[in-house]
Amino acid sequence: MLAAPKPKNESERLAALRALQILDTPSEERFDRITELAQQICHVPIAYIALIDSDRQWFKSKCGLTTDETGRDISFCGHAINQDDPLIIPDTLEDDRFADNPLVTEDPKIRFYAGFPLSGPGGYNVGTLCIADNSPRETSNIDLKAMLLLANMAKHELNMVDVIRTQKELIDAKSMLIRTQQRQTSELAEAAKYARSLIPDAITEGPVTSDWLYEACSELGGDVMGHLHLPDGRLAFYLVDVMGHGIGAALHGSAIQSAIRSQSLPDCHFEDPLSVFHALSRRFPMADHGNRFCTMFYGVLDPETGRLDYVNAGHPPPFVITGHGSPKTLDSTASLVGIGVEAEASSDYIQMQSGNECWIYSDAAIELQDASGHDMGINGLKDAISLVRMSNQGQSPTQAMRKLLSSFSGQDRFEDDMSLLVFQWHGPQ
């Protein structure tokens, strides 16, 4: 028997599996329907969905099996996750990897196996949809097209786990707040603390550094932002501004933040800004979410070359600050997220130079008014950024900007959610 080798991305794969929080959970009809269909369509006694943990394979759904898990070392699925194409074994006794496997020589006496890899967050193979028989079979005797469709259904359900769980948690949280108004102040403070905790720490080392500021105008805000380390080595920076304020906007924003952070949007390539825009628009249509929509900037930066690919979905134009000349604005390339107008959407890119900064901000920064009622405006914010970069009094860029904006408005607390995300490319290290 040959135990399956561990994938090169094993640590990332296990992290993606654990992020689903699905191991050792009860059976669910949406997964059981898939295994039952696989069993009936292919006329096999055994069908199951297995998730490959560090040292075991655990069955989320099963037909024809009595155990809930087996060791990973004897699993067929441990081999299947090492490839993206189906693993099909017409006769296990004629395959040196499995001929003396306990699952072959003892119950359930598998002679035929077909495993279809299932990818989870980030595209890592976390499990398989499988069928098995006690007799050998030819590949031509199974409906491969139907099995691929069922595998895609299983993959979709896996990637919906995080979204469904987030929705349930948010609905439960909202109901709890309504029922327990006397505890509202403390609970809202905890929720705000959690929302801030979802924003990753600033990047302080390497060819890319970052800084951010987030202040909600009430206990909970509708802005979400952060960065992602993508599998190809690039970095994605994003800022999303949900229409409105308060609990409703915060719940909507938290669901979007969860979907982006866990990279669990169905049919989405997170290294492609345009794909992210379309996936968010499909997942959060305003008609299904209280008529809420949002603006978004999503950029993918290559730390080696400084190329920044981006989509600006109705968001105030970020600035790329160069060492000389006027800042370059990254104007809108797409409609608002969720309004159902996606046909004209496109992406764009800019080639950053070493030392360039990109300032991304919410509309609160440019709609801020002074005592005379004059808006800061885009040009005013450009001037403010120049002042911040010139003063350099030992503060972080966003903290210096916060102080300047507060001075401009004459108020310590802003009337809208204030979000600033700044990153700088330092060139190849």
JOGIKA-V549158 format. One line per field, one symbol per residue. phi: phi as a letter, one per 20 degrees, with the letter a starting at -180 (. if undefined). burial: + if it has 24 or more other ideal C-beta (glycine too) atoms within 12 Angstrom, else -. A space follows every 50 residues. Layout:
# JOGIKA-V549158
phi->???
burial->???
This chain:
# JOGIKA-V549158
phi->.dffffffegffffffffffldfmeffcffefgffffffffelcfcbadd deefcbddefbbcnddeeacfffdfffffffebeegdcdfbffddgfcgd fgfefcgelfdcbccdfdedgnnefdabdccbcecfbegfedefffffff fffffffffegffffffffffffffffffcffdfffffffffffgfffef gfedcofccbbbcccefcgcddecbqbceegenedddbbddefncnfgff ffffffgffffeldfflcdfedgfffgffffffcfffdcmmecbebdccd defednfdebcdemegffddedfbnfgeedffcbfffnenddfefbdbbc efdgnfddddbefgfeefdefeneffmffffgfffffffeflenefgfff fgffffffemcedeecfdccccccddnfe
burial->---+--+--+-+++-++-+++++-------+--++++++-++-+++++++ +++--++++++++++---++-+-+++++++++---+++++-+--+-++-- +-++---+-++++++++++++++++++++++++---+----+----++-+ +-+++++++++++++++--+--++--+----------+--++--++-+++ -++---+++++++++++++++++++++++++--+++++++++++++++++ ++++++++++++++++-++++++++++++++-++++--+--+++++++++ +++--+-+++++++++++++++----++++-++++++++--+--+-++++ -+---+++++++++++++-------+-+--++-+++-++-------++++ ++-++--++----+-+++++++++++---
